């Protein structure tokens, strides 16, 4: 084999070696389902620390009617504040698309809140979550936003 052919083989092998393995969407769906169940359990137990662990260290939240929340510790504080009012939440995945180390999930939610005035409020809406596979292999929430289907109160 000549030098030119050997270089072509080496270049092709190098490119092929750089192609990441395909991500299994069925496996990612199972992981996202487990993460959702962990979130629901943590909400029920008012466990802001466990909720924060479901987020990547550099994650961002984009809650309705408020500023963005960035970073795991700030997200933990956000949840701690809001868990005071949250009685129950349900989440339903409508779609999940996976591409390499990222996935996005869209869905519907229902939340039951006990407001400071003593009123119980049921909210329904939709959400979008971006999941990111970290270098050690864990899939964590990288960005999330949601908003209500109901008129603003």
C-alpha positions as CSV (number, residue, x, y, z in Angstrom):
1,X,0.0,0.0,0.0
2,X,1.4,3.4,-1.0
3,X,1.9,6.4,1.3
4,X,-1.1,8.2,-0.3
5,X,-3.4,5.2,0.3
6,X,-2.2,4.7,3.8
7,X,-2.8,8.3,4.6
8,X,-6.4,8.0,3.2
9,X,-7.1,4.9,5.3
10,X,-5.7,6.7,8.4
11,X,-7.8,9.8,7.8
12,X,-11.0,7.7,7.2
13,X,-10.3,5.6,10.3
14,X,-9.8,8.8,12.4
15,X,-13.1,10.2,11.2
16,X,-14.9,7.0,11.9
17,X,-13.4,6.8,15.3
18,X,-14.7,10.2,16.1
19,X,-18.3,9.4,15.3
20,X,-20.2,8.9,18.6
21,X,-22.3,5.8,19.1
22,X,-26.0,6.2,18.4
23,X,-28.1,6.9,21.5
24,X,-30.9,4.4,22.1
25,X,-34.2,6.4,22.4
26,X,-35.9,3.5,24.2
27,X,-33.2,3.6,26.9
28,X,-33.4,7.4,27.2
29,X,-37.2,7.2,27.6
30,X,-36.8,4.8,30.5
31,X,-34.3,7.1,32.1
32,X,-36.6,10.1,31.6
33,X,-39.5,8.1,33.1
34,X,-37.4,7.3,36.2
35,X,-36.3,10.9,36.5
36,X,-40.0,12.0,36.3
37,X,-41.0,9.5,39.0
38,X,-38.1,10.7,41.2
39,X,-39.3,14.3,40.8
40,X,-42.9,13.4,41.7
41,X,-41.7,11.6,44.8
42,X,-39.5,14.5,45.8
43,X,-42.4,17.0,45.3
44,X,-44.7,14.8,47.4
45,X,-42.0,14.7,50.2
46,X,-41.2,18.4,49.8
47,X,-37.5,17.4,49.2
48,X,-35.8,20.3,47.4
49,X,-32.4,18.7,47.7
50,X,-33.5,15.6,45.8
51,X,-35.2,17.7,43.1
52,X,-32.0,19.8,42.6
53,X,-30.0,16.6,42.0
54,X,-32.1,15.9,39.0
55,X,-30.7,19.0,37.3
56,X,-27.3,19.4,35.6
57,X,-25.0,21.7,37.5
58,X,-25.4,24.5,34.9
59,X,-29.1,23.9,34.3
60,X,-31.6,26.7,33.8
61,X,-35.3,27.0,34.6
62,X,-37.6,29.4,32.8
63,X,-40.7,29.6,35.0
64,X,-43.7,31.6,34.0
65,X,-44.1,35.2,35.1
66,X,-40.6,35.4,36.5
67,X,-36.9,35.6,35.7
68,X,-34.8,32.7,34.6
69,X,-33.2,30.6,37.4
70,X,-29.7,29.3,36.7
71,X,-27.5,26.8,38.5
72,X,-28.3,23.8,40.7
73,X,-28.2,25.6,44.0
74,X,-30.4,28.4,42.8
75,X,-32.8,25.9,41.3
76,X,-32.9,24.1,44.7
77,X,-33.8,27.4,46.4
78,X,-36.5,28.1,43.8
79,X,-38.1,24.7,44.4
80,X,-37.8,25.1,48.2
81,X,-39.8,28.3,48.0
82,X,-42.5,26.8,45.7
83,X,-42.8,23.4,47.4
84,X,-44.4,25.3,50.3
85,X,-47.5,25.7,48.1
86,X,-47.4,22.6,46.0
87,X,-49.6,19.7,47.1
88,X,-49.5,17.5,44.1
89,X,-48.2,17.4,40.6
90,X,-48.7,15.1,37.7
91,X,-46.6,15.0,34.5
92,X,-47.5,13.3,31.2
93,X,-44.8,13.1,28.4
94,X,-46.4,13.8,25.0
95,X,-43.2,13.4,23.0
96,X,-39.5,12.7,23.5
97,X,-36.9,13.2,20.8
98,X,-33.3,12.1,21.2
99,X,-30.2,13.1,19.3
100,X,-26.8,12.0,20.6
101,X,-26.3,13.6,24.1
102,X,-29.4,15.7,24.1
103,X,-33.1,15.0,24.2
104,X,-36.1,17.2,24.5
105,X,-39.4,16.2,26.1
106,X,-42.7,18.0,25.8
107,X,-45.7,17.2,27.9
108,X,-48.6,18.3,30.0
109,X,-48.9,18.9,33.7
110,X,-51.5,19.3,36.4
111,X,-50.5,20.9,39.7
112,X,-52.5,21.4,42.9
113,X,-51.4,24.4,45.0
114,X,-52.5,25.6,48.4
115,X,-52.1,29.3,48.1
116,X,-51.1,31.5,51.1
117,X,-54.6,32.9,51.4
118,X,-55.8,29.3,52.1
119,X,-57.3,28.8,48.6
120,X,-56.7,25.6,46.7
121,X,-55.8,26.1,43.1
122,X,-55.6,23.5,40.3
123,X,-53.4,24.5,37.4
124,X,-53.0,22.7,34.0
125,X,-50.4,23.5,31.4
126,X,-47.6,22.3,29.2
127,X,-43.8,22.0,29.7
128,X,-40.6,21.5,27.7
129,X,-37.5,19.9,29.1
130,X,-34.1,19.6,27.5
131,X,-32.2,16.6,28.8
132,X,-28.4,16.4,28.6
133,X,-26.1,13.3,29.0
134,X,-23.2,14.3,31.1
135,X,-19.7,13.0,30.5
136,X,-20.1,10.3,33.2
137,X,-23.2,9.1,31.4
138,X,-26.1,10.4,33.6
139,X,-29.0,12.1,31.9
140,X,-30.0,15.2,33.8
141,X,-32.4,18.1,33.2
142,X,-30.5,20.9,31.5
143,X,-33.3,23.4,30.8
144,X,-37.0,23.5,31.6
145,X,-39.9,25.8,31.0
146,X,-43.6,25.6,31.6
147,X,-46.7,27.7,31.4
148,X,-50.3,27.4,32.3
149,X,-53.2,26.9,30.0
150,X,-55.3,29.0,32.4
151,X,-55.6,32.8,32.4
152,X,-53.2,34.6,34.7
153,X,-54.6,35.2,38.1
